[in-house]
């Protein structure tokens, strides 16, 4: 039996039964009609009973912007994922903190993606992209995710942390464990494996921190930046805060860009006329990159928790209730974005999307992600007339990370 048949029909079911936290919706790429119904009929939607307990879904563009911009009423603490953290690893991280503590921790590391650093990183990224593309198995069918997307973003991550380069696959492994367990985001990672793997991550980085402390090296990486800022210089002594922030930077820099690198290939196969536009005019690469990030929405939701009873769009959200902003829905809201369900690489305002969020938590690495993807596509266009997708993609089971785990392709050199 086709597993897609197991999902209820979005148009026929009772409104109150619509539960968009079901990660099968994303694994089967079946989410669109559910959100369309919520946006039209119940844009601030309450689910009384889900795998993650009761929660509100915010699905319209304007409402998401309003919630994301209001940290006084809608707190990022204790966590920004729909599932609660659990007792085994009670991590803390600045994405899940409110001002002022959030601001001091963010300030400590945001220099790593300052414009000057980004400009310096571009040539390194380009040389790595070139090497990856020049070594692709031309004439064979292969998994683009593994050969290109994972490879590229893991190398970048190793650079940001100055992590031992030949052990960099560990970063990808920890990243996949980070948000992958069933109770956090409906994923399929074994919870025990997750705890063991993340403890190894903590131990490895604690050792790196101690070795690096006062080693006199001038160059800045994320660990040395935390060590040199007076607000974070002792973070290593608070293991759950150290691990939480490591995971934030690992997942932030990895899964998201990786899945955008795969989604671009898929989108251009599904919309061949857009690919023709790109071939005719490679200057469209930057706007195409933004469109891929919108179309894919690599992080599908962010959660807030009501700080007090709030009247919102005619509903009463009670103090302590979970409020989930579905960026994937906002990005497909026709009232905010024309032809939102189509992939169009020459939109008038391509950076108008909510994949990076809004407000004080707006993505710190957005310019780095865009730059990596731009360089990737610039180099692809120099080498290949087409990256042909030859099988249905396999998608990650999660309601948080919108991911592609397998994308079989053949590349056609120019
Ligand atoms: C925050 C998405 C790439 C680091 C966020 C948020 C989203 C997001 C949705 C939360 C926004 C909110 O709550 O309002 C993405 C996407 C990316 C990407 C879609 C790629 C296409 C990166 C990269 C880095 C990064 C490359 C590495 C430096 C962070 C950090 C935060 C964050 C540190 C927390 C910011 C805060 O709490 O102040 N990102 N991200 N992201 N992102 Fe990204």
Boltz pocket constraint, residues with backbone or C-beta under 6 A from the ligand:
constraints:
  - pocket:
      binder: B
      contacts: [[A, 68], [A, 94], [A, 95], [A, 96], [A, 102], [A, 106], [A, 113], [A, 248], [A, 249], [A, 252], [A, 253], [A, 254], [A, 256], [A, 257], [A, 260], [A, 293], [A, 297], [A, 298], [A, 299], [A, 302], [A, 354], [A, 355], [A, 356], [A, 357], [A, 358], [A, 359], [A, 360], [A, 361], [A, 362], [A, 363], [A, 364], [A, 365], [A, 366], [A, 368], [A, 369]]
      max_distance: 6.0
